[in-house]
Amino acid sequence: MIIGICGSPRKQATEYVLEQALATLREKGYETTLWSVHGKWVDYCTHCDYCLTNKECVVQDDLQELYALLTGAQGIIFASPVYNGGVSAQTKAVMDRMRAVVAADKNFFKGKVGMGIVTGGDRNGGQEFALMQIHTFFIINGMIPVGGGFFGANLGATFWSKDTLDGVKLDEEGFRSLKKTTKRFAEYIERYGVKDGGKQS
Ligand SMILES: Cc1cc2nc3c(=O)[nH]c(=O)nc-3n(C[C@H](O)[C@H](O)[C@H](O)COP(=O)(O)O)c2cc1C
């Protein structure tokens, strides 16, 4: 199972390009689920440390369904709009709240493969920094981060939306970076990823 997490509060460019990646992965035979923050209640982590003692998050919001989905995931895609040169606050809140699943199982993310997709309104609006935030999350949590390789997708998939869904659909270079990154993501899941979502570790 591959889980695509969309950190955009809108059903616009970011969700569209994430769905394109998941469609490619379904063609390769993977089951996929797109989980978006759009229309959901996702609180911030408040560092209350309830999870360290109780092995679950004290906040019973919509993130509980994502925790359950991620348990069996071989691969995770974080797709975020670029807000102020980095990932959206919603994306970051999802990342921070993962403290709870790691408190319950320190190997929760170990061996899962991760890729990032970022969408900025500007051509160079902070996409690479946002990707590095996503990869940093992967590295900290023992995941296997992948980019799409040189000549176009070095750190992952980067899009220029000009702030609209129609704009992102015209970004040929962005779709090239998505294709290269998605291809490598699938290769890494086959070669190096955990086969059962990591439950053997
Ligand atoms: C609060 C806010 C901050 C933004 N900051 C940036 C930015 O730093 N760089 C950039 O390229 N675009 C920025 N944008 C534009 C969005 O990244 C762009 O519209 C993107 O397509 C939004 O994703 P969505 O279509 O999925 O909503 C910002 C948008 C908002 C609402």
The ligand as an SDF file (V2000), in Angstrom:
LIG
                    3D

 31 33  0  0  0  0  0  0  0  0999 V2000
    0.0580   31.5150    2.8750 C   0  0  0  0  0  0  0  0  0  0  0  0
    0.6110   31.2240    1.4930 C   0  0  0  0  0  0  0  0  0  0  0  0
    1.9630   31.3350    1.3010 C   0  0  0  0  0  0  0  0  0  0  0  0
    2.4980   31.0680    0.0410 C   0  0  0  0  0  0  0  0  0  0  0  0
    3.8480   31.1550   -0.1200 N   0  0  0  0  0  0  0  0  0  0  0  0
    4.4030   30.8150   -1.2960 C   0  0  0  0  0  0  0  0  0  0  0  0
    5.8040   30.8040   -1.4520 C   0  0  0  0  0  0  0  0  0  0  0  0
    6.5760   31.1060   -0.5440 O   0  0  0  0  0  0  0  0  0  0  0  0
    6.3290   30.4190   -2.6380 N   0  0  0  0  0  0  0  0  0  0  0  0
    5.5270   30.0780   -3.7040 C   0  0  0  0  0  0  0  0  0  0  0  0
    6.0410   29.7240   -4.7610 O   0  0  0  0  0  0  0  0  0  0  0  0
    4.1630   30.0850   -3.5890 N   0  0  0  0  0  0  0  0  0  0  0  0
    3.5820   30.4150   -2.4120 C   0  0  0  0  0  0  0  0  0  0  0  0
    2.2200   30.3760   -2.2640 N   0  0  0  0  0  0  0  0  0  0  0  0
    1.3920   29.9610   -3.4180 C   0  0  0  0  0  0  0  0  0  0  0  0
    1.0340   28.4740   -3.3720 C   0  0  0  0  0  0  0  0  0  0  0  0
    2.1850   27.6640   -3.1590 O   0  0  0  0  0  0  0  0  0  0  0  0
    0.4060   28.0230   -4.6840 C   0  0  0  0  0  0  0  0  0  0  0  0
   -0.7800   28.7650   -4.9340 O   0  0  0  0  0  0  0  0  0  0  0  0
    0.0820   26.5490   -4.7150 C   0  0  0  0  0  0  0  0  0  0  0  0
   -0.3950   26.1840   -5.9760 O   0  0  0  0  0  0  0  0  0  0  0  0
   -0.9540   26.1890   -3.6540 C   0  0  0  0  0  0  0  0  0  0  0  0
   -1.2620   24.8230   -3.7200 O   0  0  0  0  0  0  0  0  0  0  0  0
   -2.7560   24.3490   -4.0010 P   0  0  0  0  0  0  0  0  0  0  0  0
   -3.0610   24.7660   -5.4170 O   0  0  0  0  0  0  0  0  0  0  0  0
   -2.7380   22.8850   -3.8190 O   0  0  0  0  0  0  0  0  0  0  0  0
   -3.6350   25.0500   -3.0330 O   0  0  0  0  0  0  0  0  0  0  0  0
    1.6540   30.6780   -1.0410 C   0  0  0  0  0  0  0  0  0  0  0  0
    0.2760   30.5710   -0.8180 C   0  0  0  0  0  0  0  0  0  0  0  0
   -0.2430   30.8530    0.4380 C   0  0  0  0  0  0  0  0  0  0  0  0
   -1.7300   30.7050    0.6660 C   0  0  0  0  0  0  0  0  0  0  0  0
  1  2  1  0
  2  3  1  0
  2 30  2  0
  3  4  2  0
  4  5  1  0
  4 28  1  0
  5  6  2  0
  6  7  1  0
  6 13  1  0
  7  8  2  0
  7  9  1  0
  9 10  1  0
 10 11  2  0
 10 12  1  0
 12 13  2  0
 13 14  1  0
 14 15  1  0
 14 28  1  0
 15 16  1  0
 16 17  1  0
 16 18  1  0
 18 19  1  0
 18 20  1  0
 20 21  1  0
 20 22  1  0
 22 23  1  0
 23 24  1  0
 24 25  2  0
 24 26  1  0
 24 27  1  0
 28 29  2  0
 29 30  1  0
 30 31  1  0
M  END
$$$$
